[in-house]
């Protein structure tokens, strides 16, 4: 049966990150022992405050690359897929 897009259904699902990651997971240990807030101070001079597109948080980018290194994920595309999971 062919339907038009006029009848869209929107669903919301609430997910708690704490429930998705096991208590003994390596990434929980890394997050507990390493404070990544220094990255923002290091890269602040490289970003323009009032011009350009909004940036992705540099801490998030660094954590993504760190995860790729820890788990041996060489492809950035594969890394993005794995992080979404």
N, CA, C and O atoms as a Tinker XYZ file with bonds, in Angstrom:
   340  protein
     1  N      0.839000   -1.176000    0.000000    73     2
     2  CA     0.000000    0.000000    0.000000    64     1     3
     3  C      0.881000    1.235000    0.000000    63     2     4     5
     4  O      1.820000    1.344000    0.789000    81     3
     5  N      0.582000    2.127000   -0.857000    73     3     6
     6  CA     1.345000    3.354000   -0.990000    64     5     7
     7  C      0.771000    4.423000   -0.079000    63     6     8     9
     8  O     -0.428000    4.701000   -0.107000    81     7
     9  N      1.631000    5.016000    0.726000    73     7    10
    10  CA     1.186000    6.076000    1.639000    64     9    11
    11  C      1.981000    7.339000    1.376000    63    10    12    13
    12  O      3.136000    7.301000    0.950000    81    11
    13  N      1.345000    8.428000    1.636000    73    11    14
    14  CA     2.068000    9.692000    1.507000    64    13    15
    15  C      2.758000   10.012000    2.827000    63    14    16    17
    16  O      2.490000    9.379000    3.848000    81    15
    17  N      3.634000   10.984000    2.796000    73    15    18
    18  CA     4.354000   11.391000    3.997000    64    17    19
    19  C      3.559000   12.341000    4.877000    63    18    20    21
    20  O      4.077000   12.863000    5.864000    81    19
    21  N      2.312000   12.562000    4.522000    73    19    22
    22  CA     1.484000   13.479000    5.301000    64    21    23
    23  C      1.195000   12.924000    6.692000    63    22    24    25
    24  O      1.049000   13.675000    7.657000    81    23
    25  N      1.115000   11.607000    6.778000    73    23    26
    26  CA     0.806000   10.979000    8.051000    64    25    27
    27  C      2.088000   10.444000    8.685000    63    26    28    29
    28  O      2.350000    9.241000    8.648000    81    27
    29  N      2.853000   11.307000    9.243000    73    27    30
    30  CA     4.090000   10.882000    9.890000    64    29    31
    31  C      3.821000   10.557000   11.350000    63    30    32    33
    32  O      3.026000   11.210000   12.027000    81    31
    33  N      4.492000    9.555000   11.792000    73    31    34
    34  CA     4.373000    9.185000   13.201000    64    33    35
    35  C      5.705000    9.464000   13.872000    63    34    36    37
    36  O      6.753000    9.010000   13.414000    81    35
    37  N      5.654000   10.202000   14.943000    73    35    38
    38  CA     6.869000   10.518000   15.682000    64    37    39
    39  C      6.860000    9.748000   16.995000    63    38    40    41
    40  O      5.884000    9.781000   17.745000    81    39
    41  N      7.948000    9.063000   17.257000    73    39    42
    42  CA     8.073000    8.314000   18.498000    64    41    43
    43  C      9.317000    8.783000   19.222000    63    42    44    45
    44  O     10.327000    9.117000   18.602000    81    43
    45  N      9.234000    8.803000   20.510000    73    43    46
    46  CA    10.376000    9.143000   21.338000    64    45    47
    47  C     10.731000    7.952000   22.206000    63    46    48    49
    48  O      9.856000    7.238000   22.696000    81    47
    49  N     12.009000    7.751000   22.389000    73    47    50
    50  CA    12.466000    6.688000   23.271000    64    49    51
    51  C     13.488000    7.290000   24.215000    63    50    52    53
    52  O     14.474000    7.882000   23.776000    81    51
    53  N     13.263000    7.143000   25.479000    73    51    54
    54  CA    14.188000    7.664000   26.469000    64    53    55
    55  C     15.158000    6.564000   26.863000    63    54    56    57
    56  O     14.759000    5.484000   27.300000    81    55
    57  N     16.428000    6.858000   26.700000    73    55    58
    58  CA    17.466000    5.885000   27.004000    64    57    59
    59  C     18.441000    6.520000   27.979000    63    58    60    61
    60  O     18.870000    7.659000   27.798000    81    59
    61  N     18.780000    5.778000   29.000000    73    59    62
    62  CA    19.747000    6.249000   29.988000    64    61    63
    63  C     21.120000    5.687000   29.617000    63    62    64    65
    64  O     21.295000    4.472000   29.520000    81    63
    65  N     22.080000    6.570000   29.413000    73    63    66
    66  CA    23.432000    6.152000   29.032000    64    65    67
    67  C     24.008000    5.200000   30.084000    63    66    68    69
    68  O     24.724000    4.257000   29.747000    81    67
    69  N     23.698000    5.448000   31.335000    73    67    70
    70  CA    24.216000    4.613000   32.421000    64    69    71
    71  C     23.791000    3.151000   32.251000    63    70    72    73
    72  O     24.517000    2.244000   32.657000    81    71
    73  N     22.628000    2.923000   31.660000    73    71    74
    74  CA    22.145000    1.563000   31.471000    64    73    75
    75  C     22.789000    0.884000   30.265000    63    74    76    77
    76  O     22.819000   -0.345000   30.196000    81    75
    77  N     23.297000    1.653000   29.327000    73    75    78
    78  CA    23.870000    1.086000   28.106000    64    77    79
    79  C     25.299000    0.597000   28.289000    63    78    80    81
    80  O     25.716000   -0.359000   27.636000    81    79
    81  N     26.048000    1.244000   29.168000    73    79    82
    82  CA    27.458000    0.896000   29.358000    64    81    83
    83  C     27.602000    0.115000   30.656000    63    82    84    85
    84  O     27.215000    0.609000   31.715000    81    83
    85  N     28.149000   -1.092000   30.594000    73    83    86
    86  CA    28.322000   -1.889000   31.808000    64    85    87
    87  C     29.228000   -1.197000   32.831000    63    86    88    89
    88  O     30.088000   -0.393000   32.471000    81    87
    89  N     29.023000   -1.521000   34.104000    73    87    90
    90  CA    29.779000   -0.894000   35.193000    64    89    91
    91  C     31.286000   -1.131000   35.079000    63    90    92    93
    92  O     32.074000   -0.253000   35.426000    81    91
    93  N     31.692000   -2.303000   34.597000    73    91    94
    94  CA    33.111000   -2.647000   34.547000    64    93    95
    95  C     33.753000   -2.379000   33.187000    63    94    96    97
    96  O     34.835000   -2.897000   32.908000    81    95
    97  N     33.117000   -1.594000   32.351000    73    95    98
    98  CA    33.620000   -1.306000   31.009000    64    97    99
    99  C     34.873000   -0.428000   31.077000    63    98   100   101
   100  O     34.981000    0.451000   31.932000    81    99
   101  N     35.805000   -0.676000   30.178000    73    99   102
   102  CA    37.062000    0.070000   30.128000    64   101   103
   103  C     36.843000    1.573000   30.001000    63   102   104   105
   104  O     37.574000    2.353000   30.612000    81   103
   105  N     35.862000    1.989000   29.226000    73   103   106
   106  CA    35.633000    3.420000   29.013000    64   105   107
   107  C     35.165000    4.121000   30.282000    63   106   108   109
   108  O     35.440000    5.307000   30.465000    81   107
   109  N     34.467000    3.413000   31.155000    73   107   110
   110  CA    34.090000    4.009000   32.448000    64   109   111
   111  C     35.341000    4.274000   33.288000    63   110   112   113
   112  O     35.439000    5.299000   33.962000    81   111
   113  N     36.288000    3.348000   33.240000    73   111   114
   114  CA    37.535000    3.516000   33.999000    64   113   115
   115  C     38.349000    4.682000   33.447000    63   114   116   117
   116  O     38.909000    5.470000   34.209000    81   115
   117  N     38.411000    4.787000   32.138000    73   115   118
   118  CA    39.146000    5.890000   31.505000    64   117   119
   119  C     38.506000    7.216000   31.894000    63   118   120   121
   120  O     39.207000    8.156000   32.268000    81   119
   121  N     37.187000    7.298000   31.809000    73   119   122
   122  CA    36.481000    8.536000   32.138000    64   121   123
   123  C     36.661000    8.913000   33.610000    63   122   124   125
   124  O     36.701000   10.093000   33.957000    81   123
   125  N     36.766000    7.919000   34.452000    73   123   126
   126  CA    36.925000    8.169000   35.889000    64   125   127
   127  C     38.311000    8.733000   36.219000    63   126   128   129
   128  O     38.445000    9.575000   37.106000    81   127
   129  N     39.330000    8.270000   35.509000    73   127   130
   130  CA    40.703000    8.607000   35.869000    64   129   131
   131  C     41.342000    9.703000   35.031000    63   130   132   133
   132  O     42.369000   10.255000   35.427000    81   131
   133  N     40.760000   10.031000   33.884000    73   131   134
   134  CA    41.353000   11.058000   33.018000    64   133   135
   135  C     40.390000   12.222000   32.875000    63   134   136   137
   136  O     39.234000   12.045000   32.491000    81   135
   137  N     40.877000   13.407000   33.186000    73   135   138
   138  CA    40.088000   14.630000   33.028000    64   137   139
   139  C     40.451000   15.249000   31.676000    63   138   140   141
   140  O     41.564000   15.745000   31.497000    81   139
   141  N     39.531000   15.220000   30.747000    73   139   142
   142  CA    39.790000   15.700000   29.391000    64   141   143
   143  C     39.521000   17.191000   29.223000    63   142   144   145
   144  O     39.588000   17.699000   28.104000    81   143
   145  N     39.225000   17.888000   30.281000    73   143   146
   146  CA    38.877000   19.308000   30.169000    64   145   147
   147  C     40.055000   20.176000   29.706000    63   146   148   149
   148  O     39.843000   21.294000   29.236000    81   147
   149  N     41.278000   19.682000   29.830000    73   147   150
   150  CA    42.439000   20.453000   29.396000    64   149   151
   151  C     42.443000   20.679000   27.884000    63   150   152   153
   152  O     43.067000   21.622000   27.399000    81   151
   153  N     41.759000   19.832000   27.154000    73   151   154
   154  CA    41.759000   19.924000   25.696000    64   153   155
   155  C     41.120000   21.230000   25.234000    63   154   156   157
   156  O     41.609000   21.860000   24.296000    81   155
   157  N     40.049000   21.634000   25.874000    73   155   158
   158  CA    39.366000   22.872000   25.494000    64   157   159
   159  C     40.302000   24.067000   25.611000    63   158   160   161
   160  O     40.326000   24.920000   24.725000    81   159
   161  N     41.073000   24.138000   26.691000    73   159   162
   162  CA    42.022000   25.241000   26.862000    64   161   163
   163  C     43.128000   25.214000   25.817000    63   162   164   165
   164  O     43.580000   26.264000   25.361000    81   163
   165  N     43.560000   24.028000   25.440000    73   163   166
   166  CA    44.637000   23.897000   24.452000    64   165   167
   167  C     44.209000   24.344000   23.057000    63   166   168   169
   168  O     45.001000   24.933000   22.322000    81   167
   169  N     42.959000   24.066000   22.692000    73   167   170
   170  CA    42.523000   24.360000   21.323000    64   169   171
   171  C     41.771000   25.676000   21.183000    63   170   172   173
   172  O     41.453000   26.082000   20.066000    81   171
   173  N     41.479000   26.348000   22.286000    73   171   174
   174  CA    40.708000   27.591000   22.229000    64   173   175
   175  C     41.305000   28.617000   21.251000    63   174   176   177
   176  O     40.540000   29.242000   20.517000    81   175
   177  N     42.626000   28.822000   21.201000    73   175   178
   178  CA    43.167000   29.811000   20.251000    64   177   179
   179  C     42.985000   29.425000   18.780000    63   178   180   181
   180  O     43.128000   30.273000   17.899000    81   179
   181  N     42.676000   28.176000   18.512000    73   179   182
   182  CA    42.531000   27.714000   17.135000    64   181   183
   183  C     41.125000   27.925000   16.575000    63   182   184   185
   184  O     40.900000   27.729000   15.381000    81   183
   185  N     40.181000   28.321000   17.424000    73   183   186
   186  CA    38.802000   28.518000   17.019000    64   185   187
   187  C     38.449000   30.003000   17.065000    63   186   188   189
   188  O     38.882000   30.730000   17.959000    81   187
   189  N     37.659000   30.439000   16.089000    73   187   190
   190  CA    37.194000   31.815000   16.045000    64   189   191
   191  C     35.938000   31.935000   16.901000    63   190   192   193
   192  O     35.035000   31.104000   16.798000    81   191
   193  N     35.877000   32.946000   17.731000    73   191   194
   194  CA    34.746000   33.116000   18.646000    64   193   195
   195  C     33.481000   33.614000   17.960000    63   194   196   197
   196  O     32.377000   33.292000   18.398000    81   195
   197  N     33.627000   34.408000   16.872000    73   195   198
   198  CA    32.445000   35.056000   16.301000    64   197   199
   199  C     32.273000   34.848000   14.800000    63   198   200   201
   200  O     31.503000   35.569000   14.165000    81   199
   201  N     32.967000   33.888000   14.231000    73   199   202
   202  CA    32.880000   33.693000   12.794000    64   201   203
   203  C     32.971000   32.200000   12.476000    63   202   204   205
   204  O     33.643000   31.449000   13.182000    81   203
   205  N     32.303000   31.784000   11.429000    73   203   206
   206  CA    32.376000   30.396000   11.002000    64   205   207
   207  C     31.221000   29.561000   11.511000    63   206   208   209
   208  O     30.335000   30.046000   12.215000    81   207
   209  N     31.254000   28.293000   11.137000    73   207   210
   210  CA    30.205000   27.368000   11.549000    64   209   211
   211  C     30.413000   26.938000   12.994000    63   210   212   213
   212  O     31.539000   26.959000   13.492000    81   211
   213  N     29.347000   26.553000   13.665000    73   211   214
   214  CA    29.501000   26.011000   15.017000    64   213   215
   215  C     30.345000   24.730000   14.970000    63   214   216   217
   216  O     30.178000   23.899000   14.077000    81   215
   217  N     31.224000   24.589000   15.914000    73   215   218
   218  CA    32.132000   23.450000   15.895000    64   217   219
   219  C     31.595000   22.291000   16.713000    63   218   220   221
   220  O     30.716000   22.455000   17.559000    81   219
   221  N     32.140000   21.126000   16.443000    73   219   222
   222  CA    31.900000   19.962000   17.289000    64   221   223
   223  C     32.838000   20.106000   18.479000    63   222   224   225
   224  O     33.968000   20.572000   18.329000    81   223
   225  N     32.387000   19.719000   19.633000    73   223   226
   226  CA    33.190000   19.830000   20.841000    64   225   227
   227  C     34.529000   19.110000   20.645000    63   226   228   229
   228  O     34.539000   17.912000   20.364000    81   227
   229  N     35.658000   19.813000   20.785000    73   227   230
   230  CA    36.962000   19.188000   20.600000    64   229   231
   231  C     37.215000   18.028000   21.559000    63   230   232   233
   232  O     37.943000   17.095000   21.221000    81   231
   233  N     36.628000   18.076000   22.735000    73   231   234
   234  CA    36.791000   16.975000   23.686000    64   233   235
   235  C     36.135000   15.710000   23.128000    63   234   236   237
   236  O     36.678000   14.613000   23.263000    81   235
   237  N     34.982000   15.866000   22.511000    73   235   238
   238  CA    34.293000   14.720000   21.912000    64   237   239
   239  C     35.136000   14.142000   20.775000    63   238   240   241
   240  O     35.272000   12.923000   20.662000    81   239
   241  N     35.697000   15.003000   19.938000    73   239   242
   242  CA    36.541000   14.522000   18.841000    64   241   243
   243  C     37.767000   13.779000   19.372000    63   242   244   245
   244  O     38.141000   12.730000   18.847000    81   243
   245  N     38.380000   14.324000   20.405000    73   243   246
   246  CA    39.553000   13.673000   20.990000    64   245   247
   247  C     39.175000   12.317000   21.591000    63   246   248   249
   248  O     39.898000   11.335000   21.425000    81   247
   249  N     38.053000   12.272000   22.279000    73   247   250
   250  CA    37.613000   11.005000   22.873000    64   249   251
   251  C     37.324000    9.969000   21.793000    63   250   252   253
   252  O     37.612000    8.785000   21.969000    81   251
   253  N     36.756000   10.415000   20.674000    73   251   254
   254  CA    36.493000    9.493000   19.571000    64   253   255
   255  C     37.783000    8.883000   19.050000    63   254   256   257
   256  O     37.860000    7.674000   18.835000    81   255
   257  N     38.795000    9.716000   18.847000    73   255   258
   258  CA    40.072000    9.208000   18.347000    64   257   259
   259  C     40.745000    8.304000   19.386000    63   258   260   261
   260  O     41.384000    7.312000   19.035000    81   259
   261  N     40.596000    8.651000   20.642000    73   259   262
   262  CA    41.148000    7.848000   21.732000    64   261   263
   263  C     40.497000    6.460000   21.758000    63   262   264   265
   264  O     41.180000    5.451000   21.937000    81   263
   265  N     39.189000    6.419000   21.582000    73   263   266
   266  CA    38.467000    5.146000   21.530000    64   265   267
   267  C     38.930000    4.325000   20.330000    63   266   268   269
   268  O     39.122000    3.113000   20.438000    81   267
   269  N     39.107000    4.984000   19.192000    73   267   270
   270  CA    39.595000    4.290000   18.009000    64   269   271
   271  C     40.953000    3.665000   18.242000    63   270   272   273
   272  O     41.213000    2.551000   17.788000    81   271
   273  N     41.822000    4.373000   18.946000    73   271   274
   274  CA    43.143000    3.852000   19.258000    64   273   275
   275  C     43.044000    2.680000   20.235000    63   274   276   277
   276  O     43.684000    1.648000   20.033000    81   275
   277  N     42.254000    2.832000   21.280000    73   275   278
   278  CA    42.131000    1.782000   22.296000    64   277   279
   279  C     41.578000    0.476000   21.727000    63   278   280   281
   280  O     42.030000   -0.608000   22.095000    81   279
   281  N     40.604000    0.584000   20.835000    73   279   282
   282  CA    39.943000   -0.605000   20.314000    64   281   283
   283  C     40.432000   -1.007000   18.923000    63   282   284   285
   284  O     39.868000   -1.908000   18.302000    81   283
   285  N     41.469000   -0.348000   18.437000    73   283   286
   286  CA    42.067000   -0.736000   17.159000    64   285   287
   287  C     41.186000   -0.478000   15.958000    63   286   288   289
   288  O     41.228000   -1.236000   14.989000    81   287
   289  N     40.394000    0.569000   15.999000    73   287   290
   290  CA    39.518000    0.916000   14.877000    64   289   291
   291  C     40.268000    1.917000   14.012000    63   290   292   293
   292  O     40.475000    3.060000   14.421000    81   291
   293  N     40.668000    1.503000   12.837000    73   291   294
   294  CA    41.509000    2.354000   11.989000    64   293   295
   295  C     40.719000    3.280000   11.081000    63   294   296   297
   296  O     41.194000    4.358000   10.722000    81   295
   297  N     39.537000    2.872000   10.715000    73   295   298
   298  CA    38.715000    3.658000    9.800000    64   297   299
   299  C     37.855000    4.643000   10.586000    63   298   300   301
   300  O     37.201000    4.271000   11.560000    81   299
   301  N     37.863000    5.897000   10.156000    73   299   302
   302  CA    37.031000    6.892000   10.821000    64   301   303
   303  C     35.549000    6.617000   10.597000    63   302   304   305
   304  O     34.726000    6.887000   11.471000    81   303
   305  N     35.213000    6.090000    9.446000    73   303   306
   306  CA    33.809000    5.738000    9.189000    64   305   307
   307  C     33.361000    4.608000   10.108000    63   306   308   309
   308  O     32.264000    4.641000   10.665000    81   307
   309  N     34.223000    3.612000   10.258000    73   307   310
   310  CA    33.892000    2.493000   11.144000    64   309   311
   311  C     33.823000    2.979000   12.592000    63   310   312   313
   312  O     32.974000    2.532000   13.363000    81   311
   313  N     34.713000    3.888000   12.951000    73   311   314
   314  CA    34.712000    4.459000   14.304000    64   313   315
   315  C     33.392000    5.167000   14.582000    63   314   316   317
   316  O     32.812000    5.003000   15.655000    81   315
   317  N     32.921000    5.947000   13.630000    73   315   318
   318  CA    31.645000    6.644000   13.819000    64   317   319
   319  C     30.503000    5.641000   13.999000    63   318   320   321
   320  O     29.630000    5.847000   14.843000    81   319
   321  N     30.499000    4.560000   13.217000    73   319   322
   322  CA    29.456000    3.549000   13.361000    64   321   323
   323  C     29.522000    2.887000   14.732000    63   322   324   325
   324  O     28.493000    2.685000   15.375000    81   323
   325  N     30.719000    2.553000   15.177000    73   323   326
   326  CA    30.879000    1.884000   16.465000    64   325   327
   327  C     30.473000    2.789000   17.622000    63   326   328   329
   328  O     29.893000    2.315000   18.599000    81   327
   329  N     30.762000    4.054000   17.529000    73   327   330
   330  CA    30.422000    4.982000   18.600000    64   329   331
   331  C     28.914000    5.161000   18.694000    63   330   332   333
   332  O     28.377000    5.312000   19.791000    81   331
   333  N     28.231000    5.147000   17.568000    73   331   334
   334  CA    26.768000    5.261000   17.591000    64   333   335
   335  C     26.129000    4.089000   18.309000    63   334   336   337
   336  O     25.088000    4.234000   18.950000    81   335
   337  N     26.766000    2.912000   18.198000    73   335   338
   338  CA    26.245000    1.721000   18.870000    64   337   339
   339  C     26.470000    1.876000   20.357000    63   338   340
   340  O     26.110000    0.989000   21.132000    81   339
